């Protein structure tokens, strides 16, 4: 019988002793095997001893690799014996594996409503009622109980279902039971408000909260590297800072028993992205982990890989590798594959759809009013100039230039419909403004910016006639106002006079400035305005004045405010003056005022101001199609592939341009 002894040798090194007993063929197989171990290097002193040095001696990772090594050698009739240090490591890993298996069985019992967990669940509900200042819904109790039992997990519920409150219920339970001592949240910068405000909702006091999202990188390092006595109970940071601060965050978490929350978890779906690599390394330093997202598989099964790795870095949940999952998306998963995937993931997540919330009376269906306007004669004239220009475009020109011609026409039509004063800006100026508002545009919009400028230059030569310039100037100097703007202002005044707060959405920053002046003049009071030019602190103050103060109107850009802000308790009316083709921001903007815990008997009322027989109709049709497709994903009782449009940051797609530029 061949016996190999494995011993600890230094901080990150182990040594295999007794290799001289192996025949040449088995030594070669072993050499190939150990050389393939990830994040490890090998060296020989003599023919009897082999050293393996790990880049990082993370106990779960090393134990897993040693277990695989034992399996390999056992398959070749070799017995492995560990020294006392490594044996303790392997025993600890076995205990971890057994605890995980027991946890999975308990989670399955919770998901299937097994009677055996009823007493524990009842005790948990009593705990929540005693420690929270808010009464949870039935589904929230169950979701939080699942997360507590799993020491974390996934909440795949839709926006507005109370995921933040559920997370706080989980946190206070785990904290009082000695599992965690602090909370570290990663999310979009705008999500800070929800985390700060919902803490107050849950515990009726302000949190001990550090918001790093609006701090400089230097100040973030100072905070993260400071002594733990200077750290807050809750730390919030945005995704963009993870890559630069990864090592500092890992060290920060290593000194705590922190609950890590990744809000909008689908943003780390790409395993090769720098932000994902940083998030996965950070997650391994946390004591417990919760992943929140309404669309866990926006592109395919492979999107689950990083989510599950972030939650469980030391024990694979899924039975498939990333490449296998990607292949399943490409060719279609078999029934057996789909069942295995569901069975492995099902114990760890909860999901509430908006359809469910409405069916249970937690939400009332929103009310929708479409207000049609007519473009005035000057707008129709300008519009016709663009249609005439389209008739002159030859299909024989370069394909990319042709696409950008049509895109420029479509953008200019959107501007004319909104307010012809916007034509005073070059399209490049307009695009830069939209870039600032919309963040990362599609690659084609960055690479083809020169083509877009060239295309627009040809278009705007048609608008150099003095008669056209006088028309545009009349809108810019305030002699003439567009019907859309006047209609929107009249509606704002009507609603405010009824004592209702109003949220006004517009995609054009320059038109927002004009609208603000018009609304303030009509109301005789100041209003709040938030777009990309408003800094973080100013933005927070504006939201507070609107939500908690006397401010009656908030004028906002969907790119800046559509995500992670809750306004439903203060405001139930939203007016959409100008919209783009971006379905993600449109859906998210609607959710700002349509969420659980709305004032009794109220629901969201959306007003859409649209010019008749214009590009507005094309935008509305496209958004309706995209929203219907998205709601099929968000309203499914179980998770399903889809939702990529919720991540789309482009102003318009190729198909949007082709189908709409002549409207």
Beta strands, then each sheet from edge to edge (+ up, - down):
strand 1: 2-8
strand 2: 13-17
strand 3: 40-46
strand 4: 49-54
strand 5: 78-82
strand 6: 152-155
strand 7: 182-187
strand 8: 209-211
strand 9: 234-238
strand 10: 258-263
strand 11: 288-292
strand 12: 349-350
strand 13: 367-373
strand 14: 502-506
strand 15: 528-530
strand 16: 553-556
strand 17: 573-578
strand 18: 605-611
sheet 1: 3+ 4- 2+ 1- 5-
sheet 2: 8+ 9+ 7+ 10+ 11+ 6+ 12+
sheet 3: 13+ 18+ 17+ 14+ 16+ 15+
end
